[in-house]
């Protein structure tokens, strides 16, 4: 065990966060996200939700101050009346851990999948909320 590392962060995810460099991206996918078929590196966090993984990651990893957007969300498919309430949770969590570097961009579904293919890693969760997929761009540690 280590101090100050959230208990839900598996050792594999901690290793990946340490390996990632400035500008690398990581995806936190919901339970329906095709993580295994897209991932270069896959971390399973079965039984966890995306908000708790997001909070745990942001406790450990800064977001990129040099990018126009630090966070990507998958756009709702045109014609789908669903409104992702979980996005409000993401905004709150991002603002708590990254008060300045928390700008969000929504990305069309298939473009999001392409971005996920290029991500350093994908974390899959058991999240049931729809459109709960999120991509984070790593920044630099200055302290």
N, C-alpha and C positions, 0 to 999 in steps of 0.2 A: 504494500500500500504506500501511497505517497500523500503528502499533505496538500491541500488546496486543489486537488484534481477531483472534479465531480465523479461520484461513484459510478455513474452510468457510462463513463467514457472507457471503452475497452482498450487494452494495451495497444492493439493494432491501430486504433484511431489516434491515440496519442503519438505513436511512431509516425504515422502519416502526417499529422499536423507539424511535427518536428521536421520532417523531410521537405515539406512544401516550402517553396521560395516565394519571393515577392512577385505578385501577379498571377501565381497559380490559383486555380479555382477548385472548390470542393462543392459537391452537390449533396444536399440532404433531401432524400426522396421519400414520398409517402408510400404506403403499402401497395399501391397500384403501379408505381413507377417501374419501368422496365430496366431496373438497375443492373441485373446480371448480364443482360445482353449488350449494355452500353459501356460498362465500366472497364477501365484499365486496371483499377484496383477497387475492390469491393469490400466494404465493411458492413457487416450485418449487426444491426441494433434492434433485433426482434424484441417486441414487448415495449419499446419506447416510442414516444410520439415525436414529431418533428420539432415542436416548440421546446421540449426539454433538451433535445440534442442541439438545437440552435443555441440555446442559452449556454449549454456546456462548452460548445465550440468557441463562442464569443468571449467566454471567460478566459480562454487560453490564446486566442488568435486575433490579432488586429486586422482591420479591414484596410484596403488600399486607398490611401489619401491621394494618390496620383491618378486615379481613374475617375471618369465622369460619373459612373455608377459602380457601386461596390456590391450591389445585390441584384440578382435577377429572379423574377417570378414568372411562371408559365401563365401566359394570357388565357383567359376563359375563351373556349372555342366559340366563334361567332354563332349566335342563335341559342346558345346554352343559357338559360335564365339563372343558373346558379351564381351566387355571389359569395366568394370565399371569405368568410368571416375570420378565418385563421390569419389572413394577411394583416389584420389589425394587431394581432398578437406579435407577429413578426416585426412590425413597425415599432411597437413598444419595446420589445427586447433589443432590437438593433439600436434604438435611441438610448437605452439604458447603458449599453456596453460601448457604443460608438456614437457619442452625442453629435459629432460633426460628420464623420465618414459613414453615412448610412443611407445614401441615395439609392432609390429603387427604380429599376427598369423592368417593364413587363415585356416578355418576348413570346412571339408566336410559338405555338406548340412544337412544330417540327424543327424550328430554329433552336428552340430550347433543347430538344433531343440532340441536335448537332453540337451545341455548346457542352452538353453533358458528356458526349463522346470524347471531347477534348479536355475534360476536367482531369485534374490529377487523381481524384478519387471520387467515388460515390458511396454515400452512407445510406443504407436502406433501413427504413423504420416500419413500424406497424401502424402508422398514422392512417386513420380512416377518412379524414377530411379530404374533399376533392380539391384539386389545384393547390396542394400543400407542398409542392416541390420548390426548392430554393437553391440558388447558386451563390456562393460567397467568394469574393476575390481577396486573397491574402495580401496584407500590407507588410510594413516593416516594423520591427520592434526597436524602439528608440531608448528604452530605459531598462 
